[in-house]
Each structure stands twice: as C-alpha cells, then as structure tokens.
Amino acid sequence: MFGRRKKQQLDFDREKQIPAVRKSICTGEETAGFRDRDTGKFHEVMLLKSAADLKSFMEMYNIQETPETIY
C-alpha cells in the first residue's frame, strides 16, 4: 500500500515512437517518455530529477542516442 512505486515499463516501438524529454519552460521540470511519430502525442514514463535518472531511462529502454527535447 505505502512505499515506492514500481517503475512501469511502457512498450516501446522504435518504428512508431521517438524517445524524448519534455521540459517545462516555466519550472524547468523534465519528464522522459516517448513521442508518437504520427500523432505527436507524448507518453510520459518518468520524472527526471538528475542526470542519473536520464541515464537510467536510457538503460531501461536500451536507447543509444540522446533523446530529443520538447518544450
């Protein structure tokens, strides 16, 4: 009931989705996820609090290239 939430792994289709980091202009908050190539809709996966979180996201989904940044 209480405690840390388990990270939910989203299915990542490399042909239909692009890894991306959405960054807030106002607060600077960063969220990692995937952007749909067809619709442009962003699917949020995790909140990024440090560079280690981004590295963890990239390792979790085996992403080699730097994710694009969306503002």
C-alpha positions in Angstrom: 0.0 0.0 0.0 2.7 2.5 1.0 6.2 2.7 -0.2 8.0 3.3 -3.5 6.1 2.8 -6.7 7.4 0.3 -9.1 8.5 1.7 -12.5 6.0 0.7 -15.1 7.7 -0.2 -18.3 5.9 1.0 -21.4 6.1 -0.9 -24.6 8.5 1.0 -26.9 8.0 0.5 -30.6 11.1 2.0 -32.3 9.3 2.4 -35.7 6.3 4.3 -34.2 7.8 6.2 -31.3 10.8 8.5 -30.6 12.4 8.8 -27.2 12.0 12.4 -25.9 12.5 14.6 -22.9 9.7 17.1 -22.3 11.0 20.2 -20.5 8.8 22.9 -18.9 9.8 26.4 -19.8 8.4 27.9 -16.6 9.6 25.4 -13.9 12.4 23.6 -15.7 10.8 20.2 -14.8 11.9 17.4 -17.1 9.9 14.3 -18.0 11.2 11.4 -20.0 9.0 9.4 -22.4 8.1 8.7 -26.0 6.6 10.9 -28.7 4.4 9.2 -31.3 5.7 9.8 -34.8 2.2 10.0 -36.4 0.2 12.0 -33.8 2.9 13.8 -31.9 1.3 12.7 -28.6 3.8 12.4 -25.7 3.6 9.3 -23.5 5.2 10.1 -20.1 7.3 7.4 -18.5 9.2 9.0 -15.6 10.2 12.3 -14.0 13.8 13.3 -14.3 15.4 14.8 -11.2 19.0 14.4 -12.2 21.3 13.2 -15.0 21.3 9.8 -13.3 17.6 9.5 -13.9 18.1 10.2 -17.6 20.8 7.6 -17.8 18.6 5.1 -16.0 15.8 5.8 -18.5 18.1 5.3 -21.4 19.4 2.0 -20.0 15.9 0.7 -19.2 14.8 1.0 -22.8 18.2 0.4 -24.4 18.4 3.9 -26.1 21.8 4.7 -27.6 21.2 8.2 -29.0 20.3 11.3 -26.9 16.5 11.8 -26.7 15.1 14.9 -28.4 14.0 17.8 -26.2 10.4 19.1 -26.4 9.4 22.4 -24.9 
